[in-house]
Amino acid sequence: PYFISEIIKHKISLFVLDEAHTVLWSEDFRTSLACIPDFITKLGYRPTHLALTATATEQTVYKIREYVKLNNPRIIIGDFDKKNIFYNIVKSTNKNNDLIKYISKYKNQLGIIYCLTIRNVLRVYEYLREMNYKVGYYHGGMSSEDKKYMQNAFTNHLLDIIVCTNAFGMGIDIPNIRYVI
């Protein structure tokens, strides 16, 4: 209530919702996102809205429009072709050797290695640690404190590699990631 009363006093002119697709997951991702429509209503006026996302299908855009009650929005779709990003699919008969062969080309550069299961995260992490890489791990089964520690260590370049499940990645803004496996 205090926050809303302060915002109303200052009469904000622009309401920005970054990573707008995440409001659709408010019931199990960040529950505070579910308060956005009520917050906007409590303002008593309607500031200009800007909703940003890089991962929205046409259906997701529609759901965001409905959820935030965007009135006649102007939708801008940017170019998805990123010249500095490429995809390479490799069929491997020896994943450990191929992994080391690849990441050794980028020693002391940041990389993310995604695994489908926590068990594989820990297996790959242990293997790379034994090979003397500056490596950490991240998965949904970790405590909040451990997650925060690993994310900060990676973000602050104390680790070169993070081995993780898809629990890692939301809100990560590191400009010099060299590879994602």
C-alpha positions as CSV (number, residue, x, y, z in Angstrom):
1,P,0.0,0.0,0.0
2,Y,2.8,2.4,0.8
3,F,4.5,1.8,-2.6
4,I,1.2,2.4,-4.5
5,S,0.5,5.6,-2.5
6,E,4.0,6.9,-3.4
7,I,3.7,6.0,-7.1
8,I,0.3,7.7,-7.2
9,K,1.8,10.9,-5.8
10,H,4.4,11.0,-8.5
11,K,2.0,10.1,-11.3
12,I,4.3,7.9,-13.4
13,S,4.0,8.4,-17.1
14,L,5.4,5.1,-18.4
15,F,4.8,1.6,-17.1
16,V,7.4,-0.9,-18.5
17,L,7.0,-4.6,-18.3
18,D,10.2,-6.3,-19.4
19,E,10.3,-10.0,-20.1
20,A,6.5,-9.6,-20.5
21,H,5.9,-13.3,-21.3
22,T,6.8,-14.2,-17.7
23,V,3.5,-12.6,-16.4
24,L,1.8,-15.7,-17.9
25,W,3.7,-17.9,-15.5
26,S,2.9,-15.8,-12.4
27,E,1.2,-18.7,-10.6
28,D,4.4,-20.7,-10.4
29,F,7.3,-18.5,-11.4
30,R,7.2,-15.1,-9.6
31,T,3.9,-14.9,-7.9
32,S,4.2,-11.1,-7.5
33,L,3.7,-10.7,-11.2
34,A,0.1,-11.7,-10.7
35,C,-0.4,-8.4,-8.9
36,I,0.4,-6.3,-12.0
37,P,-3.2,-5.9,-13.3
38,D,-4.4,-4.9,-9.8
39,F,-1.5,-2.5,-9.4
40,I,-2.4,-0.7,-12.6
41,T,-6.1,-0.5,-11.6
42,K,-5.1,1.0,-8.2
43,L,-3.2,3.8,-9.8
44,G,-6.5,5.4,-10.8
45,Y,-5.1,6.5,-14.1
46,R,-3.5,4.8,-17.0
47,P,0.1,5.6,-17.8
48,T,1.5,4.6,-21.2
49,H,2.4,0.9,-21.2
50,L,5.5,-0.7,-22.8
51,A,5.6,-4.6,-22.8
52,L,8.9,-6.1,-24.1
53,T,9.7,-9.7,-24.9
54,A,12.0,-11.5,-27.2
55,T,10.3,-14.9,-26.9
56,A,6.6,-14.4,-27.8
57,T,4.6,-16.3,-30.2
58,E,1.5,-14.7,-31.7
59,Q,-0.6,-16.4,-29.1
60,T,1.6,-15.2,-26.3
61,V,1.4,-11.6,-27.5
62,Y,-2.4,-12.0,-27.4
63,K,-2.3,-13.3,-23.9
64,I,0.0,-10.5,-22.7
65,R,-2.3,-7.9,-24.3
66,E,-5.3,-9.4,-22.4
67,Y,-3.5,-9.8,-19.1
68,V,-2.1,-6.3,-19.0
69,K,-5.2,-4.9,-20.7
70,L,-3.3,-3.2,-23.5
71,N,-5.6,-1.0,-25.5
72,N,-5.0,-1.0,-29.3
73,P,-1.2,-1.6,-28.9
74,R,1.3,-1.0,-31.5
75,I,3.2,-4.2,-32.0
76,I,6.8,-4.1,-33.2
77,I,8.5,-7.3,-34.3
78,G,12.3,-7.0,-34.7
79,D,14.7,-8.9,-36.8
80,F,15.5,-12.3,-35.3
81,D,18.6,-12.9,-37.4
82,K,21.6,-12.4,-35.2
83,K,24.8,-12.2,-37.2
84,N,27.0,-13.0,-34.3
85,I,25.2,-16.2,-33.3
86,F,25.3,-19.5,-35.0
87,Y,24.0,-23.0,-34.3
88,N,26.0,-26.1,-34.8
89,I,24.6,-29.6,-34.2
90,V,27.2,-32.3,-33.6
91,K,26.4,-36.0,-33.3
92,S,28.8,-37.3,-30.7
93,T,30.1,-40.8,-30.0
94,N,32.2,-39.6,-27.1
95,K,30.5,-36.6,-25.4
96,N,33.2,-36.0,-22.8
97,N,36.0,-35.9,-25.3
98,D,34.0,-33.7,-27.7
99,L,33.0,-31.4,-24.9
100,I,36.6,-30.9,-23.7
101,K,37.8,-30.5,-27.3
102,Y,35.2,-27.7,-27.8
103,I,35.6,-25.8,-24.6
104,S,39.4,-26.0,-24.5
105,K,39.3,-23.6,-27.6
106,Y,37.7,-21.0,-25.3
107,K,39.7,-21.3,-22.1
108,N,39.0,-18.4,-19.7
109,Q,35.9,-17.4,-21.7
110,L,32.4,-17.7,-20.3
111,G,30.2,-20.6,-21.4
112,I,26.9,-22.2,-20.3
113,I,26.3,-26.0,-20.6
114,Y,22.7,-27.0,-20.3
115,C,21.7,-30.5,-19.2
116,L,18.2,-32.1,-19.1
117,T,18.6,-33.6,-15.6
118,I,20.1,-32.6,-12.3
119,R,22.0,-35.9,-12.4
120,N,23.7,-35.0,-15.6
121,V,24.4,-31.4,-14.4
122,L,26.3,-32.9,-11.4
123,R,28.1,-35.5,-13.6
124,V,29.3,-32.9,-16.1
125,Y,30.2,-30.5,-13.3
126,E,32.3,-33.1,-11.5
127,Y,34.0,-34.2,-14.8
128,L,35.0,-30.6,-15.7
129,R,36.1,-29.8,-12.1
130,E,38.4,-32.9,-12.3
131,M,39.8,-31.5,-15.5
132,N,40.6,-28.3,-13.6
133,Y,38.1,-26.0,-15.2
134,K,36.6,-23.1,-13.2
135,V,33.1,-24.5,-13.2
136,G,30.0,-24.2,-11.2
137,Y,26.5,-25.7,-11.4
138,Y,22.9,-24.6,-11.0
139,H,19.6,-26.5,-10.9
140,G,16.1,-26.2,-9.4
141,G,16.9,-28.5,-6.5
142,M,19.4,-26.1,-4.9
143,S,18.7,-23.8,-2.0
144,S,18.1,-20.1,-2.8
145,E,21.4,-19.2,-1.2
146,D,23.4,-21.7,-3.3
147,K,21.7,-20.6,-6.5
148,K,22.5,-17.0,-5.7
149,Y,26.1,-17.8,-4.9
150,M,26.6,-19.8,-8.2
151,Q,24.9,-17.1,-10.3
152,N,27.0,-14.3,-8.7
153,A,30.2,-16.3,-9.1
154,F,29.4,-16.8,-12.8
155,T,28.2,-13.3,-13.4
156,N,31.4,-11.9,-11.7
157,H,33.7,-14.1,-13.7
158,L,34.8,-16.2,-10.8
159,L,33.7,-19.2,-12.8
160,D,34.3,-19.7,-16.6
161,I,31.6,-22.3,-17.0
162,I,28.2,-22.9,-15.5
163,V,26.6,-26.4,-15.9
164,C,22.9,-26.1,-15.4
165,T,19.3,-27.2,-16.1
166,N,16.9,-24.7,-17.7
167,A,16.3,-23.3,-14.2
168,F,19.3,-21.1,-15.0
169,G,18.9,-18.3,-17.5
170,M,16.0,-16.1,-16.4
171,G,17.3,-12.6,-16.0
172,I,20.9,-13.4,-16.8
173,D,22.4,-10.5,-18.6
174,I,26.0,-11.2,-19.3
175,P,27.2,-9.7,-22.6
176,N,30.3,-11.9,-23.2
177,I,29.0,-15.5,-23.1
178,R,31.1,-17.2,-25.7
179,Y,29.2,-20.5,-26.1
180,V,26.0,-22.3,-25.0
181,I,26.0,-26.1,-25.2
